[in-house]
Amino acid sequence: MKLENPSVQAATLEHFWMPFTANRQFKAAPRLLAKADGMYYWTPDGRQVLDGTAGLWCVNAGHNRKPIVEAVQQQAATMDYAPPFNIGHPLAFDAATVVANLAPSGLQRVFFTNSGSESADTAIKMALAYHRARGEPSRRIIIGRERGYHGVNIGGTMAGGIPGNRKAFPALMAGVDHIRSTHDPARNAFSKGQPAHGAEFADELERLVTFHDASNIAAVIVEPMAGSAGVLIPPKGYLEKIAATCRKHGIVLIFDEVITGFGRLGTPFAAHYFDITPDLLTCAKAINNAAVPMGAVIAKNEIYDTIVNAAPEGQIEFLHGYTYSAHPLACAALLATQRLYVDEQLFARAQAMAPTFEAALHSLRGTRHVIDIRNLGLVGGVELEPRAGAAGRRGFEAHVKCFEAGVLVRFTGDILALSPPLIIAEEQIGRIVETIRGALNSIE
Ligand SMILES: Cc1ncc(COP(=O)(O)O)c(C=O)c1O
C-alpha cells in the first residue's frame, strides 16, 4: 500500500528540538514517518516500513486500530477535557477499574499520569508518603540498579542507572544508591529466555541494606526486564531474591513495567510472568496503545489505605497530581484498547508467538558483528561488537540500513532492540530478522 497523497513534508527541521536524538545528525539525513496502519508505517514519500518496535515499545495492538480511533474521536466530540482535582468524570473511574482488574491481586488502586517518567516519580513519592504515614519518615533512600531506566524526571533520572543520562545532572536528588546490573555476557551470552547465571547479583541489595540500614531505605525500583538499556533479562531466581529482601526489611518494591506492561511478555504484567507481586507497579505506553499520552501507578491497597487514612478527614491525603491525570481522551483510548486486547486475545497471541520469535532471532547467531542475542516474550536484543573507537556507530548504521530496507528496528548504542506489535505474523518476524541479517552483512 502506497500513500496516495503524501502531505507531510519536512519543510523545515530546525525548530523541533528532538528528544533523545542526535539533532544535527538527524537533520542532515532525516527519517520521517507520515502514516501508520496495523504492522506498518509509511514514509511521506509512500515507502512502507514494517514496525519491529511497536513505535517505541508502546503500540501493542498495532497502529490506527479502528475501535481505538473511533473511541478517541467520539470522546473528543463529547467532552474534550475535565479537571481531575476534586471533581471527576465517569471514564476515569471505569479506566481505573479495568486496569485494577488486570493488575496482580492486592494492587487495585490506580493513579493516572501522562508518561512512564511521571509514573516513576509518582511511585517514588508514594513510597516516601507511605513510610511517613506509617510513622517511619526516616525511610528516604531510593535504590535503583545500574543500567536501569525510569524516564527522565528527577526521581527517575536519579534512580536510573544509565551513566550518560545522569552525568550532566549530578545530585538532583539526594539519597539514591544502586545495585549492579545483571548483565553478564561471559556466562550468559546467547541465553534463550531467562539466563541461568546471576541470581547472586541480588545479594548486593542485602549489602546495601546493611550499609544504609533498613530504617533509612524507602524503596527499590527495578524494571523486571530492563528494556531501554538494551534488553537485559533477569537471571533465574534473581527477582525472587530482590522481592524477598524487600519483604524482609519492609522496603517498598517498585516494578517499572512501562515496557513489560500489557502483554509484552504474554501476560498482563511481568509481575504475572515472574509470579512476583511488587508493592507499586508503574506503567504507561501500551496502557492505551499510545494513542494519547498516559501512564499509571498501580498501588497495593495497603499503601493507598495507609496514606489516605493517615490524613484528617476532609484533607487531601496525597498532594500530587497532573492537570492531565485521567484525561478523557486517554481514558477513552484505554477502554477501547483494553477491550481490543481481550477481544483479540493479544496477550495469549504474544505468548504463542514467542517461541517463533525466539528461534528466528537466535538464527542471527554467527552473523557478522553479533556478540549476544537475548529474548523474552516478544522482546529481543541483538548486541553488536562496538567498532573500535566508535561505540554506538555500528548500531546506528544497522538501524539506518534496516529503515532503508523497510523495517523499523530500535538501537541503543550497539544493541538492536525489537518489540513488535503483538499482532505480528510469522512471516513478518522472518522479514525483520532477514533485514537485520542483510544490514549487518552490509556494514563494516
Ligand atoms: C522502563 C521505563 N520506565 C520509564 C520510561 C519513561 O517513559 P516515558 O518516555 O513515557 O516518560 C520508559 C521509556 O521507555 C521505560 O522503558
The ligand as a Tripos MOL2 file, in Angstrom:
@<TRIPOS>MOLECULE
LIG
   16    16     1     0     0
SMALL
NO_CHARGES

@<TRIPOS>ATOM
      1 C1         11.0740    1.1390   31.9970 C.3       1 LIG1
      2 C2         10.7570    2.5370   31.5820 C.ar      1 LIG1
      3 N1         10.4040    3.4380   32.5050 N.ar      1 LIG1
      4 C3         10.0920    4.6900   32.1700 C.ar      1 LIG1
      5 C4         10.1280    5.1030   30.8610 C.ar      1 LIG1
      6 C5          9.8070    6.5160   30.5180 C.3       1 LIG1
      7 O1          8.6050    6.6020   29.8680 O.3       1 LIG1
      8 P1          8.1950    7.9600   29.1030 P.3       1 LIG1
      9 O2          9.1300    8.0990   27.9460 O.co2     1 LIG1
     10 O3          6.7590    7.7120   28.7250 O.co2     1 LIG1
     11 O4          8.3250    9.0640   30.0780 O.co2     1 LIG1
     12 C6         10.4640    4.1960   29.8640 C.ar      1 LIG1
     13 C7         10.5050    4.6080   28.4480 C.2       1 LIG1
     14 O5         10.8880    3.8790   27.5670 O.2       1 LIG1
     15 C8         10.8130    2.8820   30.2300 C.ar      1 LIG1
     16 O6         11.1850    1.9880   29.3200 O.3       1 LIG1
@<TRIPOS>BOND
     1     1     2 1
     2     2     3 ar
     3     2    15 ar
     4     3     4 ar
     5     4     5 ar
     6     5     6 1
     7     5    12 ar
     8     6     7 1
     9     7     8 1
    10     8     9 2
    11     8    10 1
    12     8    11 1
    13    12    13 1
    14    12    15 ar
    15    13    14 2
    16    15    16 1
@<TRIPOS>SUBSTRUCTURE
     1 LIG1         1 GROUP 0 **** ****
